[in-house]
Amino acid sequence: MFAVTESNYESLALKASCRFLGKEESAYADYATLLAENNVSETEKAAIDNAVAYLKKECATPLLQHKSHIQMLLTMGVRDCPEQVEVYNKVMEAVRSFVDAWENTLSGDYFSAEFGLVDIAIYTCTFNLFRFVMVPRLAIFLDPHFTAWRVRCAKQTCIASTFPDNTIAATVREGDQIDVRADPIRVAKLGEGAMQKNLNYKKEASQRQLEKMKKAAAAEKKEEKVEVVEVVKKVEGPIEEPKTEEEKKLFPILDAMGIEHHTVYHEAAKTVEDVIAFVPKELGLPTKNLFLKAKKPHDANDTGLYMVCAAFDTKVDMKQLTSDLKYKSGSLRFADEELLKSMLGVAQGHLSLFAKINDAANKVKVIIDKRLMDAEKVLLHPLVNTASTQISCADFKRFADKYAAGYEVREF
């Protein structure tokens, strides 16, 4: 039963890459030499290294140990039996963060402008996932962009000639067996229809709920109303002149709050690595920002939207964060750009805490890395990624107090 392992990954990636480039395998000593001699950028190299890290995580699960048995069950048309579910859960628990990141990264047909070496590397490393785990029910509904990318790659000549079977798990049946289980696509459509019909339906409050509401209202009346007065300090020195439309909106707000700011301009910083390369580290601690959405909010009062503001090199454990916020495993994911623009008024790659000025209703909850609260100076994009604005830690806290009320400070 063919599978990709840590031992054969490089030989398969080398073979497919050589066929893509139209060269003989003997032209390169190994896969690393091929990457070095074909001007693979640092960003592309990081993406390939990430794919290899994924493969190592996958190989540490029981998938390869049980692949023959799983393939036999899939060929027979068996779905979700205990043996399959146990292995699937362990695999997805180990690699869910990688798959989520790829699903949210794909904005076009491929991971770059067109099919290339990065796509070959990721395809090779995720071959087992689609061959044994991502049955159509999972692939189509959980990760549609990633699945569509995989189907496009499988049609490439270099891929089709390298891998013996490019089909998604269980799409091919031997002997024309009939799967007597319910059609998952039809079930999903019926379920969506039922949810739409009940979308605005609200059950009447029970007697117990009415009593709780009455007690809460009484307790609220007893609370003393405290008027919060914001102390605004005078900005020392010349006021920085805005140079972009985004800065014309942001800087007057900072000036009105008495927040001193100094901005440096650079090339578009699409990644944290770009910021580090463009901005001297002595100016302050660079930040990275994640915009997340829970698949299913807790209740009507929970928007399920979060912005995580962290130091550039802080490792954010998505699994632990999801658990701490009391959501089901895998339900907290990166939100799409359309939602980001509608809620915080910026495009992907431009997000920072400053974007909270566009969230008047404070619907996006903010989680701040404790390291930012302890830093002397911090750097944030002024609503655009071609500049970085330096403010003090004290001013960072004051801004958060006003525009991100109820924020949480967390030590990652």
LUMPA-303025 format. One record per residue (C-alpha): x, y negated, z negated; residue in three letters; residue number from 0. Coordinates in nm, 2 decimals. Layout:
px / py / pz / type / seq
X / Y / Z / ALA / NUM
...
END
This chain:
px / py / pz / type / seq
0.00 / 0.00 / 0.00 / MET / 0
0.18 / -0.32 / 0.12 / PHE / 1
0.22 / -0.60 / -0.13 / ALA / 2
0.46 / -0.90 / -0.18 / VAL / 3
0.70 / -0.87 / -0.47 / THR / 4
0.98 / -1.08 / -0.61 / GLU / 5
1.22 / -0.84 / -0.43 / SER / 6
1.08 / -0.87 / -0.08 / ASN / 7
0.94 / -1.23 / -0.09 / TYR / 8
1.25 / -1.39 / 0.06 / GLU / 9
1.29 / -1.14 / 0.34 / SER / 10
0.93 / -1.18 / 0.44 / LEU / 11
0.94 / -1.56 / 0.42 / ALA / 12
1.27 / -1.55 / 0.62 / LEU / 13
1.12 / -1.33 / 0.89 / LYS / 14
0.80 / -1.54 / 0.93 / ALA / 15
1.00 / -1.87 / 0.92 / SER / 16
1.24 / -1.75 / 1.19 / CYS / 17
0.95 / -1.65 / 1.42 / ARG / 18
0.80 / -1.99 / 1.36 / PHE / 19
1.12 / -2.17 / 1.45 / LEU / 20
1.18 / -1.94 / 1.74 / GLY / 21
1.52 / -1.81 / 1.61 / LYS / 22
1.67 / -1.47 / 1.53 / GLU / 23
1.69 / -1.37 / 1.17 / GLU / 24
2.07 / -1.31 / 1.22 / SER / 25
2.10 / -1.69 / 1.27 / ALA / 26
2.07 / -1.74 / 0.89 / TYR / 27
2.26 / -1.57 / 0.61 / ALA / 28
1.95 / -1.58 / 0.38 / ASP / 29
1.63 / -1.77 / 0.32 / TYR / 30
1.80 / -2.05 / 0.12 / ALA / 31
2.03 / -2.11 / 0.42 / THR / 32
1.73 / -2.14 / 0.65 / LEU / 33
1.58 / -2.41 / 0.42 / LEU / 34
1.91 / -2.60 / 0.39 / ALA / 35
1.98 / -2.60 / 0.76 / GLU / 36
1.63 / -2.72 / 0.86 / ASN / 37
1.62 / -3.04 / 0.66 / ASN / 38
1.36 / -2.94 / 0.41 / VAL / 39
1.29 / -3.24 / 0.20 / SER / 40
1.31 / -3.25 / -0.18 / GLU / 41
0.93 / -3.26 / -0.20 / THR / 42
0.89 / -2.96 / 0.03 / GLU / 43
1.16 / -2.77 / -0.17 / LYS / 44
0.97 / -2.84 / -0.49 / ALA / 45
0.65 / -2.71 / -0.33 / ALA / 46
0.83 / -2.39 / -0.22 / ILE / 47
0.98 / -2.35 / -0.57 / ASP / 48
0.63 / -2.39 / -0.72 / ASN / 49
0.51 / -2.11 / -0.49 / ALA / 50
0.79 / -1.88 / -0.61 / VAL / 51
0.70 / -1.97 / -0.97 / ALA / 52
0.34 / -1.87 / -0.89 / TYR / 53
0.46 / -1.53 / -0.75 / LEU / 54
0.66 / -1.46 / -1.07 / LYS / 55
0.35 / -1.53 / -1.28 / LYS / 56
0.14 / -1.30 / -1.06 / GLU / 57
0.40 / -1.02 / -1.07 / CYS / 58
0.39 / -1.03 / -1.45 / ALA / 59
0.02 / -0.93 / -1.45 / THR / 60
-0.10 / -0.57 / -1.39 / PRO / 61
-0.20 / -0.64 / -1.03 / LEU / 62
0.08 / -0.46 / -0.85 / LEU / 63
0.05 / -0.17 / -1.09 / GLN / 64
-0.32 / -0.11 / -1.00 / HIS / 65
-0.32 / -0.24 / -0.64 / LYS / 66
-0.38 / 0.10 / -0.47 / SER / 67
-0.68 / 0.17 / -0.70 / HIS / 68
-0.82 / -0.18 / -0.65 / ILE / 69
-0.79 / -0.15 / -0.27 / GLN / 70
-0.97 / 0.19 / -0.28 / MET / 71
-1.26 / 0.04 / -0.48 / LEU / 72
-1.28 / -0.26 / -0.24 / LEU / 73
-1.28 / -0.03 / 0.06 / THR / 74
-1.57 / 0.17 / -0.09 / MET / 75
-1.77 / -0.15 / -0.14 / GLY / 76
-1.74 / -0.15 / -0.52 / VAL / 77
-1.77 / -0.49 / -0.68 / ARG / 78
-1.70 / -0.61 / -1.04 / ASP / 79
-1.65 / -0.27 / -1.20 / CYS / 80
-1.47 / -0.28 / -1.54 / PRO / 81
-1.13 / -0.19 / -1.39 / GLU / 82
-1.15 / -0.46 / -1.13 / GLN / 83
-1.28 / -0.73 / -1.37 / VAL / 84
-1.00 / -0.65 / -1.62 / GLU / 85
-0.72 / -0.70 / -1.36 / VAL / 86
-0.89 / -1.00 / -1.19 / TYR / 87
-0.93 / -1.18 / -1.52 / ASN / 88
-0.57 / -1.13 / -1.62 / LYS / 89
-0.44 / -1.24 / -1.28 / VAL / 90
-0.66 / -1.55 / -1.27 / MET / 91
-0.58 / -1.64 / -1.62 / GLU / 92
-0.21 / -1.64 / -1.53 / ALA / 93
-0.23 / -1.83 / -1.20 / VAL / 94
-0.54 / -2.04 / -1.22 / ARG / 95
-0.35 / -2.37 / -1.27 / SER / 96
-0.15 / -2.31 / -0.95 / PHE / 97
-0.47 / -2.23 / -0.75 / VAL / 98
-0.65 / -2.53 / -0.89 / ASP / 99
-0.36 / -2.76 / -0.80 / ALA / 100
-0.34 / -2.63 / -0.44 / TRP / 101
-0.72 / -2.65 / -0.40 / GLU / 102
-0.71 / -3.02 / -0.51 / ASN / 103
-0.39 / -3.10 / -0.31 / THR / 104
-0.53 / -2.99 / 0.03 / LEU / 105
-0.68 / -3.29 / 0.20 / SER / 106
-0.60 / -3.18 / 0.56 / GLY / 107
-0.56 / -2.85 / 0.74 / ASP / 108
-0.22 / -2.77 / 0.59 / TYR / 109
0.01 / -2.88 / 0.30 / PHE / 110
0.18 / -3.13 / 0.53 / SER / 111
0.07 / -3.30 / 0.85 / ALA / 112
0.09 / -2.97 / 1.04 / GLU / 113
0.17 / -2.60 / 0.98 / PHE / 114
0.53 / -2.55 / 0.86 / GLY / 115
0.78 / -2.39 / 0.63 / LEU / 116
0.59 / -2.49 / 0.31 / VAL / 117
0.27 / -2.32 / 0.44 / ASP / 118
0.47 / -2.00 / 0.52 / ILE / 119
0.62 / -1.99 / 0.17 / ALA / 120
0.29 / -2.05 / -0.01 / ILE / 121
0.11 / -1.80 / 0.22 / TYR / 122
0.38 / -1.53 / 0.15 / THR / 123
0.36 / -1.59 / -0.23 / CYS / 124
-0.02 / -1.58 / -0.24 / THR / 125
-0.06 / -1.28 / -0.01 / PHE / 126
-0.15 / -1.04 / -0.29 / ASN / 127
-0.41 / -1.29 / -0.44 / LEU / 128
-0.62 / -1.29 / -0.13 / PHE / 129
-0.55 / -0.92 / -0.04 / ARG / 130
-0.66 / -0.77 / -0.37 / PHE / 131
-0.82 / -1.04 / -0.59 / VAL / 132
-1.00 / -1.32 / -0.40 / MET / 133
-1.30 / -1.13 / -0.27 / VAL / 134
-1.53 / -1.35 / -0.06 / PRO / 135
-1.76 / -1.43 / -0.35 / ARG / 136
-1.47 / -1.59 / -0.54 / LEU / 137
-1.28 / -1.73 / -0.25 / ALA / 138
-1.57 / -1.91 / -0.08 / ILE / 139
-1.73 / -2.07 / -0.39 / PHE / 140
-1.44 / -2.13 / -0.63 / LEU / 141
-1.16 / -2.25 / -0.39 / ASP / 142
-1.31 / -2.33 / -0.04 / PRO / 143
-1.03 / -2.56 / 0.08 / HIS / 144
-0.75 / -2.32 / -0.03 / PHE / 145
-0.94 / -2.03 / 0.13 / THR / 146
-1.00 / -2.21 / 0.46 / ALA / 147
-0.62 / -2.30 / 0.47 / TRP / 148
-0.54 / -1.93 / 0.42 / ARG / 149
-0.76 / -1.83 / 0.71 / VAL / 150
-0.60 / -2.09 / 0.94 / ARG / 151
-0.25 / -1.97 / 0.84 / CYS / 152
-0.34 / -1.61 / 0.91 / ALA / 153
-0.41 / -1.70 / 1.27 / LYS / 154
-0.06 / -1.83 / 1.33 / GLN / 155
0.15 / -1.59 / 1.54 / THR / 156
0.45 / -1.60 / 1.30 / CYS / 157
0.22 / -1.49 / 1.01 / ILE / 158
0.01 / -1.24 / 1.20 / ALA / 159
0.33 / -1.06 / 1.33 / SER / 160
0.49 / -1.05 / 0.99 / THR / 161
0.21 / -0.93 / 0.76 / PHE / 162
0.04 / -0.59 / 0.83 / PRO / 163
-0.30 / -0.70 / 0.71 / ASP / 164
-0.41 / -1.06 / 0.68 / ASN / 165
-0.78 / -1.01 / 0.59 / THR / 166
-0.93 / -1.14 / 0.26 / ILE / 167
-0.99 / -0.87 / 0.01 / ALA / 168
-1.28 / -0.63 / 0.11 / ALA / 169
-1.36 / -0.80 / 0.44 / THR / 170
-1.26 / -0.48 / 0.62 / VAL / 171
-1.43 / -0.15 / 0.54 / ARG / 172
-1.31 / 0.19 / 0.64 / GLU / 173
-1.58 / 0.43 / 0.77 / GLY / 174
-1.85 / 0.16 / 0.79 / ASP / 175
-1.95 / 0.20 / 0.42 / GLN / 176
-2.25 / 0.00 / 0.31 / ILE / 177
-2.23 / -0.23 / 0.02 / ASP / 178
-2.56 / -0.19 / -0.16 / VAL / 179
-2.50 / -0.48 / -0.40 / ARG / 180
-2.67 / -0.81 / -0.37 / ALA / 181
-2.54 / -1.05 / -0.10 / ASP / 182
-2.34 / -1.31 / -0.31 / PRO / 183
-2.39 / -1.59 / -0.06 / ILE / 184
-2.77 / -1.55 / -0.06 / ARG / 185
-2.77 / -1.52 / -0.44 / VAL / 186
-2.57 / -1.84 / -0.47 / ALA / 187
-2.81 / -2.03 / -0.24 / LYS / 188
-3.11 / -1.91 / -0.44 / LEU / 189
-2.94 / -2.01 / -0.76 / GLY / 190
-2.86 / -2.36 / -0.63 / GLU / 191
-3.22 / -2.40 / -0.51 / GLY / 192
-3.35 / -2.31 / -0.86 / ALA / 193
-3.11 / -2.56 / -1.03 / MET / 194
-3.23 / -2.84 / -0.80 / GLN / 195
-3.59 / -2.76 / -0.88 / LYS / 196
-3.52 / -2.78 / -1.25 / ASN / 197
-3.28 / -3.08 / -1.22 / LEU / 198
-3.50 / -3.34 / -1.39 / ASN / 199
-3.70 / -3.11 / -1.61 / TYR / 200
-3.66 / -3.17 / -1.97 / LYS / 201
-3.80 / -2.96 / -2.25 / LYS / 202
-4.00 / -3.13 / -2.52 / GLU / 203
-3.80 / -3.17 / -2.84 / ALA / 204
-3.87 / -2.91 / -3.11 / SER / 205
-3.98 / -3.00 / -3.46 / GLN / 206
-3.62 / -2.94 / -3.59 / ARG / 207
-3.48 / -3.17 / -3.32 / GLN / 208
-3.73 / -3.44 / -3.40 / LEU / 209
-3.63 / -3.43 / -3.77 / GLU / 210
-3.26 / -3.45 / -3.68 / LYS / 211
-3.33 / -3.75 / -3.45 / MET / 212
-3.52 / -3.92 / -3.73 / LYS / 213
-3.24 / -3.87 / -3.98 / LYS / 214
-2.98 / -3.99 / -3.73 / ALA / 215
-3.18 / -4.31 / -3.67 / ALA / 216
-3.22 / -4.38 / -4.04 / ALA / 217
-2.84 / -4.32 / -4.10 / ALA / 218
-2.76 / -4.56 / -3.82 / GLU / 219
-2.97 / -4.84 / -3.98 / LYS / 220
-2.78 / -4.80 / -4.30 / LYS / 221
-2.44 / -4.86 / -4.13 / GLU / 222
-2.30 / -5.21 / -4.17 / GLU / 223
-2.25 / -5.39 / -3.85 / LYS / 224
-1.89 / -5.51 / -3.83 / VAL / 225
-1.81 / -5.78 / -3.58 / GLU / 226
-1.48 / -5.70 / -3.40 / VAL / 227
-1.28 / -6.01 / -3.33 / VAL / 228
-0.99 / -5.96 / -3.08 / GLU / 229
-0.67 / -6.15 / -3.17 / VAL / 230
-0.52 / -6.29 / -2.86 / VAL / 231
-0.16 / -6.40 / -2.87 / LYS / 232
-0.02 / -6.67 / -2.65 / LYS / 233
0.19 / -6.55 / -2.36 / VAL / 234
0.55 / -6.67 / -2.40 / GLU / 235
0.74 / -6.78 / -2.09 / GLY / 236
0.61 / -6.82 / -1.73 / PRO / 237
0.30 / -6.63 / -1.62 / ILE / 238
0.37 / -6.38 / -1.35 / GLU / 239
0.21 / -6.46 / -1.01 / GLU / 240
0.01 / -6.18 / -0.85 / PRO / 241
0.12 / -6.07 / -0.50 / LYS / 242
-0.15 / -5.82 / -0.40 / THR / 243
-0.53 / -5.82 / -0.42 / GLU / 244
-0.52 / -5.56 / -0.69 / GLU / 245
-0.28 / -5.78 / -0.90 / GLU / 246
-0.51 / -6.08 / -0.85 / LYS / 247
-0.78 / -5.88 / -1.02 / LYS / 248
-0.56 / -5.73 / -1.30 / LEU / 249
-0.31 / -6.00 / -1.40 / PHE / 250
-0.58 / -6.26 / -1.51 / PRO / 251
-0.72 / -6.00 / -1.74 / ILE / 252
-0.38 / -5.93 / -1.89 / LEU / 253
-0.30 / -6.30 / -1.92 / ASP / 254
-0.63 / -6.36 / -2.10 / ALA / 255
-0.55 / -6.09 / -2.35 / MET / 256
-0.20 / -6.25 / -2.41 / GLY / 257
-0.03 / -5.94 / -2.26 / ILE / 258
0.32 / -6.02 / -2.13 / GLU / 259
0.40 / -5.83 / -1.81 / HIS / 260
0.68 / -5.79 / -1.57 / HIS / 261
0.64 / -5.62 / -1.23 / THR / 262
0.89 / -5.46 / -0.99 / VAL / 263
0.80 / -5.38 / -0.63 / TYR / 264
0.91 / -5.07 / -0.44 / HIS / 265
0.81 / -4.83 / -0.17 / GLU / 266
0.48 / -4.64 / -0.21 / ALA / 267
0.54 / -4.40 / -0.50 / ALA / 268
0.33 / -4.09 / -0.43 / LYS / 269
0.49 / -3.88 / -0.71 / THR / 270
0.64 / -3.94 / -1.05 / VAL / 271
0.98 / -3.85 / -0.89 / GLU / 272
0.94 / -4.14 / -0.66 / ASP / 273
0.88 / -4.38 / -0.95 / VAL / 274
1.20 / -4.25 / -1.12 / ILE / 275
1.39 / -4.30 / -0.80 / ALA / 276
1.26 / -4.65 / -0.73 / PHE / 277
1.25 / -4.81 / -1.08 / VAL / 278
1.55 / -4.84 / -1.32 / PRO / 279
1.48 / -4.62 / -1.63 / LYS / 280
1.59 / -4.90 / -1.87 / GLU / 281
1.27 / -5.10 / -1.77 / LEU / 282
1.05 / -4.86 / -1.96 / GLY / 283
0.89 / -4.51 / -1.99 / LEU / 284
0.72 / -4.42 / -1.66 / PRO / 285
0.37 / -4.27 / -1.68 / THR / 286
0.18 / -4.01 / -1.49 / LYS / 287
-0.20 / -3.99 / -1.49 / ASN / 288
-0.44 / -3.70 / -1.43 / LEU / 289
-0.81 / -3.75 / -1.34 / PHE / 290
-1.00 / -3.44 / -1.45 / LEU / 291
-1.36 / -3.32 / -1.43 / LYS / 292
-1.53 / -3.05 / -1.63 / ALA / 293
-1.73 / -2.81 / -1.41 / LYS / 294
-2.01 / -2.80 / -1.66 / LYS / 295
-2.04 / -3.09 / -1.92 / PRO / 296
-2.14 / -3.00 / -2.27 / HIS / 297
-2.47 / -3.19 / -2.27 / ASP / 298
-2.64 / -3.50 / -2.12 / ALA / 299
-2.41 / -3.73 / -2.33 / ASN / 300
-2.10 / -3.57 / -2.19 / ASP / 301
-1.98 / -3.70 / -1.85 / THR / 302
-1.71 / -3.44 / -1.84 / GLY / 303
-1.47 / -3.70 / -1.69 / LEU / 304
-1.12 / -3.75 / -1.84 / TYR / 305
-0.81 / -3.95 / -1.77 / MET / 306
-0.49 / -3.81 / -1.92 / VAL / 307
-0.21 / -4.08 / -1.95 / CYS / 308
0.12 / -3.91 / -2.02 / ALA / 309
0.49 / -3.97 / -2.01 / ALA / 310
0.63 / -3.88 / -1.66 / PHE / 311
0.80 / -3.56 / -1.78 / ASP / 312
0.54 / -3.44 / -2.03 / THR / 313
0.41 / -3.09 / -1.96 / LYS / 314
0.03 / -3.09 / -1.98 / VAL / 315
-0.10 / -2.75 / -2.06 / ASP / 316
-0.44 / -2.74 / -1.88 / MET / 317
-0.54 / -2.41 / -2.03 / LYS / 318
-0.48 / -2.54 / -2.39 / GLN / 319
-0.64 / -2.88 / -2.31 / LEU / 320
-0.95 / -2.71 / -2.17 / THR / 321
-0.98 / -2.50 / -2.49 / SER / 322
-0.93 / -2.79 / -2.72 / ASP / 323
-1.20 / -2.99 / -2.54 / LEU / 324
-1.44 / -2.69 / -2.60 / LYS / 325
-1.49 / -2.61 / -2.23 / TYR / 326
-1.49 / -2.26 / -2.08 / LYS / 327
-1.16 / -2.13 / -1.94 / SER / 328
-1.08 / -2.27 / -1.59 / GLY / 329
-1.37 / -2.52 / -1.60 / SER / 330
-1.16 / -2.84 / -1.64 / LEU / 331
-1.01 / -2.92 / -1.30 / ARG / 332
-0.87 / -3.21 / -1.10 / PHE / 333
-1.14 / -3.43 / -0.96 / ALA / 334
-1.16 / -3.53 / -0.60 / ASP / 335
-1.06 / -3.87 / -0.46 / GLU / 336
-1.41 / -3.98 / -0.38 / GLU / 337
-1.51 / -3.95 / -0.75 / LEU / 338
-1.19 / -4.12 / -0.85 / LEU / 339
-1.27 / -4.42 / -0.63 / LYS / 340
-1.63 / -4.44 / -0.75 / SER / 341
-1.55 / -4.42 / -1.12 / MET / 342
-1.21 / -4.60 / -1.15 / LEU / 343
-1.19 / -4.80 / -0.82 / GLY / 344
-0.85 / -4.66 / -0.71 / VAL / 345
-0.73 / -4.40 / -0.46 / ALA / 346
-0.52 / -4.10 / -0.54 / GLN / 347
-0.16 / -4.18 / -0.63 / GLY / 348
-0.26 / -4.53 / -0.76 / HIS / 349
-0.41 / -4.43 / -1.10 / LEU / 350
-0.30 / -4.58 / -1.43 / SER / 351
-0.46 / -4.69 / -1.75 / LEU / 352
-0.51 / -5.03 / -1.59 / PHE / 353
-0.79 / -4.87 / -1.37 / ALA / 354
-1.01 / -4.87 / -1.68 / LYS / 355
-1.10 / -5.23 / -1.60 / ILE / 356
-1.32 / -5.08 / -1.33 / ASN / 357
-1.50 / -4.85 / -1.57 / ASP / 358
-1.73 / -5.10 / -1.75 / ALA / 359
-1.96 / -4.82 / -1.88 / ALA / 360
-1.66 / -4.64 / -2.03 / ASN / 361
-1.77 / -4.31 / -1.87 / LYS / 362
-1.42 / -4.18 / -1.83 / VAL / 363
-1.27 / -4.06 / -2.16 / LYS / 364
-0.90 / -4.13 / -2.21 / VAL / 365
-0.64 / -3.90 / -2.36 / ILE / 366
-0.30 / -4.06 / -2.43 / ILE / 367
0.03 / -3.89 / -2.48 / ASP / 368
0.18 / -3.97 / -2.82 / LYS / 369
0.51 / -4.04 / -2.66 / ARG / 370
0.37 / -4.35 / -2.48 / LEU / 371
0.25 / -4.48 / -2.82 / MET / 372
0.60 / -4.44 / -2.96 / ASP / 373
0.79 / -4.59 / -2.66 / ALA / 374
0.92 / -4.95 / -2.67 / GLU / 375
0.81 / -5.03 / -2.31 / LYS / 376
0.59 / -4.84 / -2.07 / VAL / 377
0.55 / -4.87 / -1.69 / LEU / 378
0.21 / -4.85 / -1.52 / LEU / 379
0.09 / -4.90 / -1.16 / HIS / 380
-0.10 / -5.23 / -1.13 / PRO / 381
-0.38 / -5.05 / -0.94 / LEU / 382
-0.15 / -4.99 / -0.65 / VAL / 383
0.15 / -4.75 / -0.61 / ASN / 384
0.39 / -5.00 / -0.44 / THR / 385
0.46 / -5.17 / -0.78 / ALA / 386
0.52 / -5.08 / -1.14 / SER / 387
0.43 / -5.32 / -1.43 / THR / 388
0.61 / -5.32 / -1.76 / GLN / 389
0.43 / -5.39 / -2.08 / ILE / 390
0.52 / -5.34 / -2.45 / SER / 391
0.38 / -5.05 / -2.65 / CYS / 392
0.19 / -5.28 / -2.87 / ALA / 393
0.02 / -5.44 / -2.57 / ASP / 394
-0.05 / -5.09 / -2.42 / PHE / 395
-0.24 / -5.01 / -2.74 / LYS / 396
-0.43 / -5.34 / -2.73 / ARG / 397
-0.53 / -5.28 / -2.37 / PHE / 398
-0.65 / -4.92 / -2.46 / ALA / 399
-0.84 / -5.05 / -2.76 / ASP / 400
-1.04 / -5.28 / -2.54 / LYS / 401
-1.09 / -5.09 / -2.21 / TYR / 402
-1.06 / -4.73 / -2.33 / ALA / 403
-1.26 / -4.74 / -2.65 / ALA / 404
-1.27 / -4.40 / -2.83 / GLY / 405
-0.95 / -4.28 / -2.66 / TYR / 406
-0.76 / -3.99 / -2.82 / GLU / 407
-0.39 / -3.97 / -2.89 / VAL / 408
-0.25 / -3.62 / -2.83 / ARG / 409
0.09 / -3.46 / -2.88 / GLU / 410
0.14 / -3.23 / -2.58 / PHE / 411
END
